[in-house]
Amino acid sequence: MDLNPSTFVLEIVNFLVLVWLLKRFLYQPVSAAIEERRRQIARTVAEARDTQTAAETLRMQYESRLADWESEKRQAREAFKQEIEAERQRALDELEKALDAEREKARVLIERQRRDMESDLERQALRLSRQFASRFLERLAGPEMEAALLRMFGEDLAAMSPEQWQALTRALEEQEHPEAEIASAFPLKPESCAELTEMIEARTGRAVAWRFREDPALICGIRLRAGHRVLAANVGEELKFFADGAENSLGGG
């Protein structure tokens, strides 16, 4: 076909009009739609990224909370274990103290029973020995032994210290009418009585009213009583003194 200038110009005009129409009514709406879609996709991606970030944050918080919870559980278990161990140790200590106290009570009781038993046995032995000695000395007792004890008594009087004689003198002076008693297991000879009384009156400087009597409880020997003062050399009182001293020693132990 023939291409003349006017037709060419017209075609160009038509093309430009078509381009304008396409751009005006097709390209711009499509571009706007595409841009809107792009913005929606960008928003969706941003929201998804934010959601993912939030989810990751939540995951990290959850894992951190789990770790903290596990740590708290371990600490709680350890604290509970320590508390149980402390309570167990306290109970064991109290039990040990109670057992120690019971053992000490038992030891003290056994020791007291042992001492009491030993004291009873020793007292029985003392009573038996005193009975044996008393019976033995009763069989040996007689005027001859009493004469020997009387001589020993006289020697002891002669050997008394000035302080002892002063004490005997005061015992006589405390009486309005000085009196004294001489007891013996067997009858004394008059010369023996005179020897004793003369010595005492000479050393004390006092005239004394004398009483003489026999006392079988003495077994053998003599006893002088002047007021509250008592001087003796006899088997009965020596045995009693020995037994009483031993009893006191046992009682004090």
PyMOL commands that set and color helices and strands:
alter all, ss='L'
color gray80, all
select helices_A, chain A and resi 5-140+143-158+162-173+190-204+216-218+235-252
alter helices_A, ss='H'
color red, helices_A
select strands_A, chain A and resi 179-184+209-214+221-226+229-234
alter strands_A, ss='S'
color yellow, strands_A
deselect
rebuild
show_as cartoon
